[in-house]
Amino acid sequence: MAATFILLSIGIPWLGALLVWWVGDQHPKLQHTLAVVFSVLAGAAALALIPNAATAAAVTFPVGGLFGDFTFIPDGLGVFLAAVATVVGSLAVIFSVNYMHGEHQLGRYYAMVLFFIGAMVGLVLTSNLLLVFVFWEITALCSYALISFHNDDPKAVKGGIKALIITQIGGVGLLAGALLVYSYFGTYDLNYFIANAGSLPAGVLAAAAFGFLIAAAAKSAQFPFQTWLPDAMEAPTPISALIHAATMVNAGVYLLARFYPAFKDVPGWTTAVVIVGMLSALLAALMACVATDLKRVLAYSTVSQLGYMVYAIGAGGVFASQFHLFSHSVFKALLFLAAGAVIHAVGTRDMRQMGALGKQMPFVRAVFVIGALALAGLPILNGFWSKELVLEAGLHGGPIWAFVVMVFVAGLTAFYTFRCVYLVFYGEARSHLHGHDAQTAMKVSLGLLALGTLTTWLLVGPFGKLLHDTLPAHEIHALPLGEVALEIFTAPATYIALAVIAVGLLCWWMRDRLAGLASALTGLSRAAADSFGFEAVNRGIVSATQNSAEALRVTQTGLLNWNVLGILAGLVIVIAILAFGA
């Protein structure tokens, strides 16, 4: 059965993508219907895969030769992420029925969304490193196409190009690591590599480890590549919920978690992972504190929360990292879609023009507040449990200075979260915006995500058992819900974090009295608004890449015969190299 559900989880959304494209934009109602049906079926197939989780390959395509076998293994890490991608993806598609009503080129939109969902499922379920790279690049292509969906908007096109180029740095790191593994072991099987990583020369293993870290940092918008994610907010908001809460940005965290047993003993690697996660969490939280664009606040928050996950992996808390990934996928998708409902209603993303919208949008306000409380880490929502597990893992397995910073970031998170909620839904109206509550399809998605935010923490026991039983190399220590609750509520770190969160809330509540302190921190605020200079660095990378591409345009003659000859010559050379290497 596992083989069937794997093929369905990947194949159903891809088949749906082809059908939606084939139907054509002359039939928008049929396109909406097909997209919803195929995305929901994919989610059902992925959920059905969870009880069939196993450590052995369920699907094998014997390609042979240099490519080895294309295998798919339904272990706990893969099936849980496949379920997240498809279920949250289906809710984003349902939300899109209202959000994208009347939009042009629906075929292109839904085809890319469904193609993206299938590729993410393939990425987390395959055990062939080369195939991981292929799916990795497909997600990059889809994200570029969806971020740039409004291709008549220069900001959207610029954001898509920036995301594509920056994440391709990660693709280079992943490919380099995969080729190193193949050159020594003669196989792309990642489980074989994990089991035998200790037999590699120390320098080779270190190169692979840091290559994968670069790949993860670029894909998950971590330091120093964090600036592409806020610019990706030019995408339609359901895409922000899909790509930036449930799928693409999680791929980097997945990569680090998957290969943690192979790299944990590489000198300096875990420390580097902790530092990357800590800096990402801190810098992004500071930027969220000064941002005025509603979606960019959530984007910075995503970078910061991903930083928590990366930090936890560096501290040895793989389970805590993945459980926070699970929680974050739910509550951040809720926040993005709720923000989309607000933007759809009032026509602006600028929080300075909002205020008092809760009176006009009571349902959206209610679900947004639920997501915000989970993001802030308040009991008993899912974000509280997973964030406390992350901090516990950091306290016991990481350096104390990093733990102090991460607790401080928890306070910043509370500050910018309550700032966001207040500016949008409470206070006095700051302009004449006329909002309306969410429409039916939007309410379905928002209601289910709000329910998940309130209840998914109850799955901590089964989730831990799933990872423990199918990931023996990761040495996951699974506990039932009662013992997890006891551990959290008896840990001093929990009350330290809650106290700091309370201080963050108090600082926003007393913001008028703290105006003098805010003035003293004007320099820091300006630096945060300018991405602490990293925007210029990333802009330079994008500019250099575009200039190189422009210089290479002279190699494109525009004559079909010469182009075909060049392609064939390149193919012959590549085949010859591969054959020689074999």
Secondary structure by P-SEA (a helix, b strand, c coil): caaaaaaaaacaaaaaaaaaaaaccccaaaaaaaaaaaaaaaaaaaaaaccccccccccccccccccccccccccaaaaaaaaaaaaaaaaaaaaaccccccccaaaaaaaaaaaaaaaaaaaaccccaaaaaaaaaaaaaaaaaaaacccccaaaaaaaaaaaaaaaaaaaaaaaaaaaaaaacccccaaaaaaccccccaaaaaaaaaaaaaaaaaaacccccaaaaaaaccccaaaaaacccccccaaaaaaaaaaccccccccaaaaaaaaaaaaaaaaaaaaaaccccaaaaaaaaaaaaaaaaaaaaaacaaaaaaaaaaaaaaaaaaaaaaaaaaaaaccccccccccccccccaaaaaaaaaaaaaaacccccaaaaaaaaaaaaaaacccaaaaaaaaaaaaaaaaaaaaaaaaccccccccbbbbbcccaaaaaaaaaaaaaaaccccaaaaaaaaaaacccccccccccaaaaaaaaaacaaaaaaaaaaaaaaaaaaacccaaaaaaaaaaaaaaaaaccaaaaaaaaaaaaaaaaaaaacccccccaaaaaaaaaaaaaaaaaaaaaac
